[in-house]
Amino acid sequence: MRFRYAMVCSSNQNRSMEAHFLLKRQGLDVASYGTGSHVKLPGPSAREPNVYDFGTPYKQMFDELRRKDPELYKRNGILQMLKRNLNVKLAPQRWQDNAGDGVFDVVMTFEEKVFDSVLEDLNNREQSLMKTILVMNLEVKDNHEEAAIGGRLALELCQEIEGNETWEDTIDDIVAGFEKQQRRKLVYSISFY
């Protein structure tokens, strides 16, 4: 049995895309999203982020930032991140607009406010299928190093879930084992489609 996974962070750039890249490479059925109102990337200062609409192609962002200041965006890792992203999918997508993308079995978020946004969105949708969906949060700082660690942990967790007939019967044991081994706390909730 194969499950369908969604990786979700704020801008669908760093944490969710690192996890998407790793899960996809391992052959898992995965998509990724952001929950913010816009896609934000670091700029020359904290007060000057680069802001894009969801749906703006990663290639367009890459080309624009490379023109603006190639040294800055190479040094801070943004160009390398965008290059990875454009090899995974066309553009960042917003979770709240994904209803047409089908049903997921497991949603992994990387920040508490994103977890809350996903649950709020699922609770506001019409729940006609009554199919369960597992929503988990693995807290990961939004930087390249932590995203790499978080992506590997998300892959490990999803592979553990994938190895079971049904996650509903084993999720408590999976979470307890993961928390003990990784010394990281997971928060999870069950919602419905």
Disulfide bonds with the S-S distance in Angstrom:
none
